[in-house]
Amino acid sequence: MTEPEVEELLRQLTPQVLGALLRRYGQFDLCEDAVQEALLAAAVQWQQRGIPESPRGWLITVAARRMTDQLRVESARRRRERAAAALSPPDELVAPGSDADLPPERDDTLRLLFLCCHPALSPASQIALTLRAVGGLATAQIARAFLVPEATMAQRISRAKQRVKAAGARFSLPPEEERADRLRVVLHVLYLIFNEGYAASSGPDLQRADLTTEAIRLARDLHRLLPEDGEVTGLLALMLLTDARRPARTLPDGSLVPLAEQDRRLWDADAIAEGGALITDTLSRAAIGPYLLQAAIAAVHDEAAHAEETDWPQILALYELLERVAPNPIVTLNHAVAVAMVRGPRAGLDLLATLATDERLAGHHRLDAVSAHLLEMAGDTAAARERYRAAARRTTSLPEQRYLETRAARLRNEAR
Amino acid sequence: MKYVVLIYSNPAAWRALPAEEQDRVIKLHNDLIDELTETGEFLNIYRLADAANTRTLTRPNELPVVTDGPFGESKEVLASLWEIDVDRVERAIEIAEPLTQHSTVEVRPLMDAAGMEM
């Protein structure tokens, strides 16, 4: 097996191995450390000696051994009274049979996702913990993806685990009445991981761009576990339909290409087909939520072979639905673009005017950028240029700034 | 989001403070750094040498000129620079608030190489 194949296998097995350990020992923080150590040992040893007959059993055995070592250290510290319990050998784990003897628990990945995306954690901690405990990424890899020192990321992960423990979270599915809310948090975390990677695909940080692949992998796992959930399907479809445009969204020099100007022949047709099929299946039978609607909008864009063929009335109808299901100012911004494309730029600008007093968007560069775009459509060159410049000053993204400055400069040249 | 926290202070006013007050403020800063290291929000700190060590480079005509001491007439000079990584600007401001004792503090986002098409 090649190195990437070994890594892929290890990462697939991570939640299963961690699940097996958690069922036996129940201590998330220690189990998670033990699994990480087993993964590291496997990465080295499997390269040299080949894949063991039962990779999953191998990992569980090694991780369980680390775990008993850990518990021994702990129990020595806590004196004798708890030692007896901690030292009892995990029989079924020390001598595993073939993988078939130890059927993986179907819900382990799901339980782990709920644990890592616990509401007691900040989004940054939920992301880091999910990537490590469910994604099987090493701390160093996560640190590189988020451009922070490894020690900082290690600290975030260890603190997140302490918090999960302090919150009394258990390795079980949340009670039925909390399930929907908790699932929404999980989906949001996967969405954030995806966006982090997608935004980075314009920059030099390829390591960070790999996060899209990771988010799609996790969303696929989740979809496999909850195939009936419309929002899970919607999120997976949204990721596929967005990522499909990745090869066209930047030029070789890293500059951004807006949707209308992308070379659509570069789009990933397989991903578009897969995302489209997921939506078509789901729209007819599941409740319609925000991810499914956003995926449907992405699908309409992706179906147009040329920007001029885009079915804007359809997109407008979907944004009207989205505003009803999940109103927020960013949705209104995009809605205004659709209004402008169907009813003309002035109608779009009228809708934007309703956002001028929205505190959630105050000083946000996107409001300036969209206004500039619609003013340009309306032929108000001077005002458009001002808003492009304002947006360029406000964004904290280098490629966005470059794009916005180019737009402003282009208008200046035309005005001459 | 990554931010820098820029802490400006007046060296003369600082030196005029009683030693206990200086110790108290230094401890406050160090405790905050410890706390942020523990939460995984702290990335880096640059403690700047006394402004008397500054060399300022300008180019009044065709040639660069080097002068001793900081640029401009301001009594407040950059004393230290922290780099933090937080979820929201509100959190960055919350972190910076206790640093305003005897200092003026600026919180500014760092540019990111990532971006979304518009």
Interface residues (C-beta under 8 A of the other chain):
Chain A: S122 P123 A124 S125 F146 L147 V148 P149 T152 M153 Q155 R156 I157 R159 E196 Y198 A199 A200 S201 S202 G203 P204 D205 R208 R249 L256 V257 P258 L259 R366 A369 V370 H373 T395 T396 S397 L398 P399 E400 Q401 Y403 L404
Chain B: M1 K2 T37 E38 T39 G40 F42 L43 D85 D87 P109 L110 M111 D112 A113 A114 G115 M116 E117 M118
